[in-house]
Amino acid sequence: MTIHCSVNFSFSKALGSQNTTMHFVTAFVLLGFPGEREMKMFSFSLILVVCLLTLLGNGAIVCAVKGDRRLHTPMYIFLGNFAFREIWYVSSTVPNMLVNILSDTKTISFTGCFIQFYFFFSLGTTECFFLSVMAYDRYLAICCPLHCPSLMTGKFCVVLVCVCWVSGFLCSPVPIVLISQLPFCGPNIIDHFVCDPGPLFALAYIPAPSTELICYTFNSVIIFGPFLSILGSYTLVLRAVLRFPSHAGRTKAFSTCGSHLMVVPLFCGTLMVTYVSPTSGNPAGMQKIITLVYSAVTPLLNPLIYRLRNKDMKDALKEVLGLRIHQN
């Protein structure tokens, strides 16, 4: 769907100026995953199962943290918020993705596209901040065990949680406003299943190198800032753990960090591949796969990673879920 817009071109002194009537895009077409009907139905079923398992797994962690007083500690409060964020992260893209697979038109309004972009980007940014805060919490617990209770108090924990949520949603309008101001007067087909900066830049009627550079710089700060913070925290943790006199102490310290260390490269690595370069040169198919990893696969794996490597979480899940089943 388009509306008319006027663009003034100044080609040269010889040609003078010329007014050309173009069409301003009011809706985009998300191609998603093309293929035969059988392939689409398989994709729909697979993504639906992944979505439901993600919601159940992360919902179980939220219930466990809320319902078990043993988990009312900073580490598990961060984990509970992290799981809650994963629920909304999946909900910001997967429902529309499922509708598009079965739809013939596959359209999303201009406003709807940037609303999806806002929540998808905000929740992703929030995850980067939470991963950084969780790494800092592990640093305090292992490197400063005597001072950790006085440093990571309940009040300070709540402050950090609020900072992660608020900062994530306040950072996102910067690239969204810049990209939404670009002239979209040409094709409106996005070869992706979400509204993402790369495909939107490609659809802009005129090149916008300055906007791309600003968004590239902004994305780099958002991704590399928390990543370097995590790297610094775990460098100090590793140095401290290697000084532990007993093998059992080193094993226990590594086990408390292992799950977090498995999530960080999986999420941050895919983000770097996608957003750290302006208008990535990756093929559209590769961009879809990478985006699918950090938007659907990672939220599915997180509950398994944190549950399987954490005895307290496994015990809490058994008690909370067992109690709910008994009550029903």
Buried (B, 14 or more C-beta within 10 A) or exposed (E): EBEEBEBEEEEEEEEEEEEEEBBBBBBBBBBBBEEEEEEBEBBBEEBBEBBEBBBEBBBBBBBBBBBBEEBEBBBBBBBBBBBBBBBBBBBBBBEBBBBBBEEEEBBBEBEBBBBBBBBBBBBBBBBBBBBBBBBBBBBBBBBBEEEBBEBBEEEEBEEBBEEBBEBBBEBBEBBBEBBBEBBBBBEBEBBBBBBBBBBBBEBBBEEBEEBBEBBBEBBBEBBBEBBEBBBBBBEBBBEBBEEBEEEEEBEEBBEBBEBBBBBBEBBBBBBBBBBEBBBBEBEBEEBBEBBBBBBBBBBBBBBEBBBEBBEBBBBBBEBBBEEEEEEE
